[in-house]
Amino acid sequence: MDILELLKATVQFRVFDYLRELYGPNLYMEAAFDLVGILTVSTFCLLIVLFLILWERWVIARIQDRIGPNRVGKWGMLQTVADVGKLLTKEVIIPRGADKPAYIVAPLLIVMASLVVWAVLPFAPGVIGTDLNIGVFYFLAVSSASVVCLLLAGWGSNNKYALLGAFRAVAQLVSYEVPMVISLVVPILLARSMSTQSIVEAQVYPFFAVVPLSAIIFFISALAETGRTPFDLLEAESEIVAGFHVEYTGMLFGMFFLAEFISTLFMSGLFATVYLGGWNLPLINLLLSFTEIGPIEFANPDALFGLGRPLALLVFFAKMFGTYFVFIWIRGTLPRVRVDQMLDLNWKFLVPLSLVVLLVVAILDKILFSTGLATGPTGDLIRTLAHLVSNIVIFMGTMEIVRRYARRRRAENASVPVGVSAAVEQEDMKSWQPAGTD
Amino acid sequence: MYIEQFVFFILALITLLSGWFVVTDRNLFHAALAMMLTFLGVAGLYVLLDSGFLAATQLLVYIGAISILIIFAIMMTRRLMKTTEPAYNSMWQGALLISVFSGAGLVYVIVQVFGMSNYLQKPDTSDAVLNGTVVTLGEWLVSADHLVIPFEVASVLLLAALIGSIVIARAEK
C-alpha cells in the first residue's frame, strides 16, 4: 500500500474504492467501511449543529438589528461550545413519578431518528450511505415513526402540560406529513425512481423549475415538520417554557434541540437533493453543453483532476446551507400562526393543492410520453415547460379561489366595527374547537 | 452459520419477547410501546429478506400511524396511571387455543410448501430482482389483470371509513 496513493484517494473521496481495488472483496473490510462511514456522517451532523446554532443567532440578530453573540472567542465563535459545556455540566433531573425508561429513552431515540435518515442523502456521486431503491420513502417512514419519541417524552415526564404539549406536537407532525408525502410523490413520479441518487441524476432541469408548487408545499410542510417559525407554536421558544420537553434538563434537554437542528439541516439537504439537483449543476450543465467546454462531469473519475467528488460535495453544501439560510430567514421574518390557522392552512389549503398538483402532473406526464412529445432531443424542454405552465395555472386558479373566499369573508364582516374584530376571531376559535369542549 | 441466521434469531427474539410483553404487561402504555417494538422486529425481518419497501411500509403504517392512534386512544379513554385491571379476562384459554392452532397451521403450511431441506440456502437477492420488486408491485396494483380490483375496493372501504368517522365526529347543528 502506497501512502501517497492512499492520501490521494482520501482527498478524492475514493479511499474505500481504492482499498477495495487493492484488497479485493472482503466482508470484514466492508463492515469496517460501513462503520467508518456511519461515524463520519453522524459526527459531522452532531458537530455542525454547533455552527448552525451560532449561524442562526448571528443571522437573526442581524435581521432584528441586534449584535448577537460576540463575547466568547473571536466574533463570539465559541459561544455554542460554551453553551454545550453548560448543558453538559447541568444536573439531569428526573421528575418524581416519571416513567424512567420512557423519560430517558425518548431524547436518545429522537437523536437516533434524526441521524438515521442521513443514510440516504447523496453528498456526491458515490458518496452516500446506501443508495436504497426506496430512499425517499425510507425517510418518510423513519420520520413518521419518530413521532413516537415525542409521545414517549410527554408521557414519561409525568406532567400533564408535557403530555398536552406532546399531543399538540403529534397533531401538528401527523397533519403536515400528509402534504409532505403527497408533494414528494411528484418528483418521484418525474424521476421514475424513489432512490435519491437517481432523482439527482434525473434532473436535467432542476425540479424546482419543473414543479415549483410541489417544492413550495414541501418546503412549507418541512417548516412545520421541524417545528420552526411560523409553525413553532408547540414550543414558542421566545415566550413560554417548551411543550413536551418541559421537564427535561441538562443534556437530555439539549438532545431535543440537537435533533431539531439536525433534522432541519436534513430537510434542507433533502430539498436541495430533490428539487435543486443535489450535487449536480442541472441548469449550468445544460448551458455548458451547448459550448465547447461541455457539461461538468462530477461522476467521472478522470475529469476535474479527479476532484469531482469533493467539488460535488461543495456544490451540494452550497445548496443545502443556502436552503437552511432560507429557514433562518423565515424564522427572523414571519410571525407565528395560531393553532386553528395552522391546521386550516394544512387541511384546507396544502392537502387539496398538493393532491391537485399530483394528479395534474401524473396525467400530463402520461400524455406527454404517450404522444411522444417528451421524447427526442427537445423532449426535456417541452416536458419542463408543460409542467411549469400547468403549475402556474394551478397556482393562479388557487389564488383566485382564495381571493374570492377572502372577499366574501370581508363582505360578511364589513358591518362589524374594527374594535370588534377581536371578538369575531374569538368566535372563529370557538367554531374550530372540537365538539364538547365548551 | 450465516450471519443472516444470527440476525434472524435476534430479531425473532425481540419480536416474540415484546409480543409476550404486550399481552402480559398491565400498564397499557408500556404494552403499546412493546407492540411498537414487535412491529419493529417484523420490519427487521423484512429487511433481512431484502424487502426494504415492505419494511418501510411496516414502519410507516404500523408504527407511524396505527401505534400512534392506539396510544392516543389509550390515553384518552383510560386512567393510565392507576392500572388496576387484571391482565387477563375470562377468554384467555380460548384465545390461547386459537393462537396455538393458527401458529401450528402456519408452520404446517410452510413445511408443506417449502419442505424441510433448503432453509440454509439464501434466496436470489441480486439487484435486478430487488429493484424489480417495487416496480412490479406498483404495476400490479394498477393493472387490470392483477390487483386493481382489490386495491380499488380497499381504497373505497378506507374512504367510506374516513367519511363515516367525520360524520360521527361532527358536532350536531
Interface residues (C-beta under 8 A of the other chain):
Chain A: G97 D99 A102 L132 N133 I134 F137 Y138 L140 A141 V142 S144 A145 V147 V148 L151 L152 W155 N158 L163 F167 V170 V174 E177 M194 P434 A435 G436
Chain B: F29 H30 L33 M36 G52 F53 A55 A56 T57 L59 L60 I63 G64 A65 S67 I68 I71 F72 M75 L80 M81 L130 N131 V134 A169 R170 A171 E172
